């Protein structure tokens, strides 16, 4: 598998580092995909203590993105970014595999 199938933007890496420092945890962001949401699949983000043996691991600046193999099948080639707007701030996935998505950007269909 190509080890550069995901990208963690500098703004997302910076935000992961800030959140992890506040919580006293390693700056490791786990992206997982689970069934649900208004479009069929939804993204789930959380801090991880360490990567699993079969995770894809992408490092950017002071942060790391980890994705399990099952989720990677659905998000390969994606970019994880952190965006701030009038509506709030959130991690956002730009997923080239998604055929459609919901208005809030937290779920998608293949």
Protein Blocks (a to p, Z undefined) as FASTA:
>chain_A
ZZklbccdfklmmmmmmmmmmnopacdddddddeedjnopacdddddfbdcfkbccddeh
jbccdddfklmmmmgoiacdddddfkbccdddddfkbmbdcfkopaccZZ
